[in-house]
């Protein structure tokens, strides 16, 4: 039996699923843990989620809750919960019941094999076409950023050792990706295949635009790969331009005439202009992040909290 479990649940407009998720979690955790806590982080969804969390906390001392003053995003809510966790093992799970809580013991067994982080993944996730497509693209980016093979099976259903938060205890950037932060503390990642249920309530709040923005924030926030791509693109177009110039001069010397055709000249200008604007856009993303970081923008602001936080592990906020 695994002791000391902290379950962290970011909540956004999930008033219909919270109670069922709580009941299934308690039934599962009581069978695999002597001591546990359930931490809800309500991300300003403006529904009745916070009222439900408050009632659960009043009736069960193992339930704790935090309410954001505005919507900060899923990973920011998770980071707050991780820093408030009081137990030795952290479990993160979505609020929509697509991750079955009954699969947690399987992940804990895998963690006990010597891993520091274990992901529960499904080979056939129950999402829409665009969500699945953008998810796969994001995982490819994440694999490059994290530098581990397990990044291809990354999901929001995680189990990891709380001590890993020491690797990012001084991280207060408003752009947060939990999986990258965990890779700062370990490279021992494991995965477990499990069920992924269909959504029972509501619709996914992750639009194509939000997922694309998340991918851009992730790769520009934790990697210099885009800058390297811009440098290689600049070098490639410079070489291309050199060969074009050599062709023009060579034809002038050999044939005594210039290369005819406005379309040719216009296409060359368009190619080089596009490459320059692309590179400037990438640099602009990095400059924007530096600017926002210099402003000291917070990753999380707590509006309200419920539960007993008398006992905390060393290093928690």
C-alpha positions as CSV (number, residue, x, y, z in Angstrom):
1,X,0.0,0.0,0.0
2,X,1.4,3.4,-1.1
3,X,1.3,6.1,1.6
4,X,1.0,9.9,1.3
5,X,-0.8,10.8,-1.9
6,X,-1.7,14.3,-3.1
7,X,-4.3,14.4,-6.0
8,X,-4.4,17.7,-7.8
9,X,-7.3,18.5,-10.1
10,X,-7.5,21.7,-12.1
11,X,-11.1,22.7,-12.4
12,X,-12.7,24.8,-15.1
13,X,-16.5,24.8,-15.6
14,X,-16.9,21.3,-14.3
15,X,-19.8,21.6,-11.9
16,X,-21.5,18.5,-13.3
17,X,-18.5,16.2,-12.9
18,X,-16.8,17.2,-9.7
19,X,-19.0,15.2,-7.2
20,X,-18.7,12.0,-9.2
21,X,-15.0,12.4,-9.7
22,X,-14.6,13.0,-5.9
23,X,-16.5,9.8,-5.0
24,X,-14.6,7.7,-7.5
25,X,-11.3,9.1,-6.3
26,X,-12.0,8.5,-2.6
27,X,-13.1,4.9,-3.3
28,X,-9.9,4.3,-5.2
29,X,-7.5,6.1,-2.9
30,X,-8.8,4.4,0.2
31,X,-7.8,1.1,-1.3
32,X,-4.2,2.0,-2.1
33,X,-3.2,4.7,0.4
34,X,-3.2,5.2,4.2
35,X,-3.0,9.0,3.9
36,X,-4.1,11.2,1.0
37,X,-5.4,14.6,0.1
38,X,-7.5,15.9,-2.8
39,X,-6.6,19.4,-4.0
40,X,-9.0,21.2,-6.3
41,X,-7.8,24.4,-8.1
42,X,-10.7,26.2,-9.5
43,X,-9.5,28.3,-12.5
44,X,-12.2,31.0,-12.4
45,X,-14.8,29.1,-14.5
46,X,-17.7,31.3,-13.2
47,X,-20.0,28.4,-12.6
48,X,-21.0,26.5,-9.4
49,X,-17.7,24.5,-9.2
50,X,-16.3,26.5,-6.3
51,X,-19.5,26.1,-4.3
52,X,-19.4,22.3,-4.8
53,X,-15.7,22.2,-3.8
54,X,-16.3,24.2,-0.7
55,X,-19.1,21.8,0.4
56,X,-16.8,18.8,-0.2
57,X,-14.1,20.4,1.9
58,X,-16.5,21.1,4.7
59,X,-17.6,17.5,4.8
60,X,-14.2,15.8,4.3
61,X,-11.0,17.2,5.9
62,X,-9.0,15.5,3.1
63,X,-10.4,17.8,0.5
64,X,-8.7,21.2,0.0
65,X,-9.4,23.9,-2.6
66,X,-8.0,27.0,-4.1
67,X,-9.9,29.5,-6.3
68,X,-8.0,31.6,-8.9
69,X,-8.9,35.3,-9.1
70,X,-8.9,35.0,-12.9
71,X,-8.4,32.3,-15.5
72,X,-4.6,31.4,-15.6
73,X,-4.8,28.1,-17.5
74,X,-4.5,24.4,-16.7
75,X,-0.8,24.2,-16.2
76,X,-0.7,27.3,-14.0
77,X,-3.4,25.7,-11.8
78,X,-1.4,22.5,-11.6
79,X,1.7,24.4,-10.6
80,X,-0.2,26.0,-7.7
81,X,-1.5,22.6,-6.6
82,X,2.0,21.1,-6.8
83,X,3.4,23.8,-4.6
84,X,0.6,23.3,-2.1
85,X,0.8,19.5,-2.0
86,X,1.7,18.1,1.4
87,X,2.3,14.4,0.6
88,X,5.2,12.5,-0.9
89,X,3.5,11.4,-4.2
90,X,1.6,13.7,-6.5
91,X,-1.2,12.6,-8.9
92,X,-2.6,15.0,-11.4
93,X,-5.9,14.2,-13.2
94,X,-8.4,16.1,-15.3
95,X,-11.8,17.1,-14.1
96,X,-13.8,15.7,-17.0
97,X,-13.8,12.0,-16.0
98,X,-12.0,10.9,-19.2
99,X,-9.1,9.7,-17.0
100,X,-10.6,6.8,-14.9
101,X,-9.5,7.3,-11.3
102,X,-9.6,3.5,-10.9
103,X,-6.4,3.3,-13.0
104,X,-4.3,5.1,-10.4
105,X,-3.1,1.9,-8.6
106,X,-1.7,0.7,-11.9
107,X,0.4,3.9,-12.2
108,X,1.6,3.6,-8.6
109,X,2.9,0.1,-9.2
110,X,4.8,1.4,-12.2
111,X,6.2,4.3,-10.1
112,X,7.5,1.8,-7.5
113,X,9.6,0.1,-10.2
114,X,12.1,3.0,-9.9
115,X,10.6,5.8,-12.0
116,X,10.2,9.4,-10.8
117,X,7.3,10.2,-13.2
118,X,4.7,7.9,-14.7
119,X,2.1,8.9,-17.4
120,X,-1.1,7.2,-18.1
121,X,-1.7,7.3,-21.8
122,X,-4.2,5.8,-24.3
123,X,-3.5,4.8,-27.8
124,X,-7.0,5.8,-28.8
125,X,-7.9,9.0,-27.0
126,X,-11.5,10.1,-27.2
127,X,-11.0,13.6,-28.7
128,X,-12.1,15.3,-31.9
129,X,-10.0,15.3,-35.1
130,X,-8.4,18.7,-34.5
131,X,-7.7,18.1,-30.8
132,X,-6.0,14.8,-31.7
133,X,-3.9,16.4,-34.5
134,X,-2.7,19.3,-32.4
135,X,-2.1,17.0,-29.5
136,X,0.3,14.9,-31.6
137,X,2.1,18.0,-32.9
138,X,2.5,19.3,-29.3
139,X,3.9,16.0,-28.2
140,X,6.5,16.1,-30.9
141,X,7.5,19.5,-29.8
142,X,7.5,18.3,-26.2
143,X,9.8,15.4,-27.1
144,X,12.4,17.8,-28.5
145,X,12.1,20.1,-25.5
146,X,12.2,17.4,-22.8
147,X,14.7,15.2,-24.6
148,X,13.0,11.9,-23.5
149,X,11.2,9.3,-25.5
150,X,8.3,9.1,-23.0
151,X,7.2,12.6,-24.2
152,X,5.3,10.9,-27.0
153,X,3.0,9.4,-24.3
154,X,2.7,12.5,-22.2
155,X,-0.8,13.2,-20.8
156,X,-2.5,15.2,-18.0
157,X,-2.8,11.9,-16.0
158,X,0.5,11.8,-14.1
159,X,2.1,10.3,-11.0
160,X,5.4,11.7,-9.7
161,X,7.4,12.2,-6.6
162,X,6.8,15.5,-4.9
163,X,10.5,16.1,-4.3
164,X,10.9,16.9,-8.0
165,X,9.4,20.3,-7.4
166,X,12.7,21.3,-5.9
167,X,14.0,21.5,-9.5
168,X,11.6,24.4,-10.3
169,X,11.0,25.9,-6.8
170,X,12.3,29.3,-8.1
171,X,10.3,29.2,-11.3
172,X,7.7,32.0,-11.4
173,X,7.3,32.5,-15.1
174,X,3.6,33.0,-16.2
175,X,4.2,30.6,-19.1
176,X,4.0,27.1,-17.5
177,X,4.4,23.6,-18.8
178,X,4.4,21.0,-16.0
179,X,6.0,18.3,-18.1
180,X,9.0,20.4,-19.1
181,X,9.5,21.5,-15.5
182,X,9.4,17.8,-14.3
183,X,12.1,17.0,-16.9
184,X,14.4,19.5,-15.1
185,X,14.4,17.2,-12.1
186,X,14.7,13.7,-13.6
187,X,15.0,11.7,-16.8
188,X,13.3,8.6,-15.3
189,X,10.0,8.7,-17.0
190,X,7.6,5.7,-17.3
191,X,4.3,5.1,-19.1
192,X,1.3,2.9,-18.5
193,X,-1.4,2.3,-21.2
194,X,-4.9,2.6,-19.9
195,X,-8.5,3.4,-20.8
196,X,-9.6,6.9,-21.9
197,X,-13.3,7.3,-21.4
198,X,-15.6,9.5,-23.5
199,X,-16.5,12.9,-22.1
200,X,-19.7,12.6,-20.1
201,X,-20.4,16.3,-19.5
202,X,-19.9,19.4,-21.6
203,X,-17.4,19.9,-24.4
204,X,-13.6,20.3,-24.4
205,X,-12.5,23.9,-23.7
206,X,-9.3,23.3,-25.8
207,X,-9.9,24.9,-29.1
208,X,-7.5,24.6,-32.0
209,X,-6.4,28.2,-31.4
210,X,-5.7,27.5,-27.7
211,X,-3.7,24.4,-28.4
212,X,-1.7,26.2,-31.1
213,X,-1.0,29.0,-28.7
214,X,0.0,26.5,-26.0
215,X,2.5,24.8,-28.4
216,X,4.0,28.2,-29.3
217,X,4.4,29.2,-25.7
218,X,5.9,25.9,-24.8
219,X,8.6,25.8,-27.5
220,X,9.5,29.5,-27.2
221,X,9.4,29.4,-23.4
222,X,11.7,26.4,-22.9
223,X,13.7,25.9,-26.1
224,X,15.9,27.8,-28.5
225,X,15.1,25.5,-31.3
226,X,13.0,28.2,-33.2
227,X,16.0,30.5,-33.1
228,X,18.2,27.8,-34.5
229,X,15.7,27.1,-37.3
230,X,15.6,30.8,-38.1
231,X,19.4,30.9,-38.2
232,X,19.5,27.8,-40.5
233,X,16.7,29.3,-42.7
234,X,18.7,32.6,-43.0
235,X,21.9,30.7,-43.9
236,X,20.0,28.6,-46.5
237,X,18.5,31.6,-48.2
238,X,21.8,33.4,-48.1
239,X,23.4,30.5,-50.0
240,X,20.5,30.4,-52.4
241,X,20.9,34.1,-53.0
242,X,24.7,33.6,-53.6
243,X,23.9,31.0,-56.3
244,X,21.3,33.3,-57.9
245,X,23.8,36.1,-58.0
246,X,26.5,33.8,-59.5
247,X,24.0,32.7,-62.2
248,X,23.1,36.3,-63.1
249,X,26.8,37.3,-63.3
250,X,27.8,34.2,-65.2
251,X,25.0,34.7,-67.8
252,X,26.1,38.3,-68.2
253,X,29.7,37.3,-68.8
254,X,28.9,34.4,-71.1
255,X,26.0,35.8,-73.1
256,X,26.4,39.5,-72.5
257,X,22.8,40.0,-71.3
258,X,20.9,40.2,-68.1
259,X,18.3,37.6,-66.9
260,X,14.9,38.7,-68.2
261,X,11.6,38.5,-66.4
262,X,9.9,40.5,-63.7
263,X,8.2,37.4,-62.2
264,X,11.6,35.8,-61.4
265,X,12.8,39.0,-59.6
266,X,9.5,39.4,-57.7
267,X,9.5,35.8,-56.5
268,X,13.1,36.1,-55.2
269,X,12.2,39.2,-53.3
270,X,9.0,37.5,-51.9
271,X,11.1,34.5,-50.7
272,X,13.7,36.6,-49.0
273,X,11.1,39.0,-47.5
274,X,9.1,36.0,-46.2
275,X,12.2,34.5,-44.6
276,X,13.1,37.8,-42.9
277,X,9.6,38.3,-41.5
278,X,9.5,34.7,-40.3
279,X,12.7,35.2,-38.4
280,X,11.6,38.5,-37.0
281,X,8.4,36.9,-35.8
282,X,10.3,34.2,-33.9
283,X,12.6,36.7,-32.3
284,X,9.6,38.8,-31.4
285,X,8.1,35.8,-29.5
286,X,11.2,35.6,-27.4
287,X,11.4,39.3,-26.8
288,X,7.7,39.3,-25.7
289,X,8.4,36.7,-23.1
290,X,11.4,38.6,-21.8
291,X,9.2,41.7,-21.6
292,X,6.4,40.0,-19.7
293,X,8.9,38.3,-17.4
294,X,10.5,41.6,-16.6
295,X,7.0,42.9,-15.6
296,X,6.8,40.2,-12.9
297,X,3.5,38.9,-14.1
298,X,2.3,36.2,-11.6
299,X,1.6,32.6,-12.7
300,X,-1.2,32.4,-10.1
301,X,-3.2,34.6,-7.8
302,X,-5.4,32.9,-5.1
303,X,-8.8,34.5,-4.6
304,X,-10.1,32.1,-1.9
305,X,-9.2,28.8,-0.3
306,X,-10.8,26.0,1.7
307,X,-9.5,23.1,3.7
308,X,-6.9,22.3,6.4
309,X,-3.3,23.4,5.5
310,X,-1.9,23.1,9.0
311,X,0.7,20.4,8.1
312,X,3.0,21.1,5.1
313,X,6.1,19.4,3.7
314,X,9.3,21.4,3.8
315,X,9.5,23.4,0.5
316,X,5.8,23.9,0.0
317,X,4.3,27.3,-0.2
